Amino acid sequence: MLARARTNWVILKTCLEERFVYRADFAFATLVRFLPILTQVFLWGAIYAGATAKNESGEIELNNYTYHEMIAYYLLAMLARAFSSMPGLASGIARDVRDGTVKKYLTQPIDMLGYLFWHRIAHKLVYYVIATGPFALIFFLCRNYFPRALDGPTFLALVLALMMGFLTGFLIEALIGLISFWFLEVSSLLFIYMMLNYFLSGHMIPLDWLGPVGAWVQFLPFKYLAYVPAAIVLGKQGYVLGEGLEQQLLIEATWISVLLVLNRIAFARGVRRYGAFGG
């Protein structure tokens, strides 16, 4: 146990040092990701400007979302995606399998999934260090868009949802990458996943807007990547403590357990049929 913890610490520290070597390029790429916020604010402003439906307070409302709630939802979904998105994870695993470099995990006392997990944590930590300032500024400027302040238990539930969203996103993409043990090229599969993820996670529009389709989407793990954290902050039905939020978090924990088992099975069976020569 102690030896494994020491190994994980060395992996994390090494990956952090690697990330900070390219901190300028990483910082620029991180800051560029905030540019779409302006276009989304103007886009939804134009959409709501052309709407006529109003709620009891006289505010323009579309599918139970006012303009302020819609902007708040988009910002919160973006925050959730900062935790759950895993750029390059699946494609990196596929590349290691295709090039044969995956054998380094088989010949050394290092668990491949464990290494990739700590490597991704290092990536996220550096990202958060750089992105905390822009995120704080944006949320401060848009503070009037948020309908309520969070109490302590709800804030803890939000943090838990974000952490589990990270695990869910990691395990889904890792599982896609492990498919490369059977199909060396997974780029097409990854492209399909990214499109479905963008739509079914609630990143594009709230899942409330999908009508009957949204009821089926609720059974999939994708909503935990973006929609659930936003729904917790906005206090949407079924995502309030004492009114269903506990069950949602329990279901998410179940999905994480299932995905972890699937990853372990896929890796064990993939290694069994894998062959590397030379080098």
Number of C-alpha atoms within 10 A of each C-alpha: 6 7 8 11 10 11 15 18 13 13 19 21 15 14 20 20 13 14 20 15 11 10 15 11 11 16 16 11 12 16 14 9 11 14 10 9 15 9 10 14 16 12 12 16 15 11 11 17 11 10 11 10 12 13 12 7 7 8 14 19 20 17 11 14 19 17 20 20 17 23 21 23 26 23 23 24 24 23 16 25 23 19 24 23 21 19 11 11 22 23 20 14 26 25 18 16 26 16 12 16 14 18 18 12 13 12 8 9 10 15 11 16 19 12 17 18 20 20 21 19 17 22 19 21 13 18 20 16 10 17 18 11 10 14 17 11 11 14 15 11 10 14 14 12 18 18 13 11 11 14 8 9 10 18 14 12 20 21 13 14 25 24 14 21 29 23 22 26 22 25 26 21 22 26 21 21 30 27 21 21 22 14 12 16 17 21 15 9 12 16 11 11 16 14 10 12 20 17 17 27 24 26 24 15 17 24 22 16 14 16 10 9 12 15 12 10 16 15 10 13 21 25 23 29 31 33 26 29 26 28 21 22 22 22 17 15 11 15 23 18 14 9 11 12 21 15 14 17 19 11 15 23 17 13 19 21 15 12 21 20 13 15 22 14 14 20 19 12 14 17 16 10 9 13 11 12 6 4 6
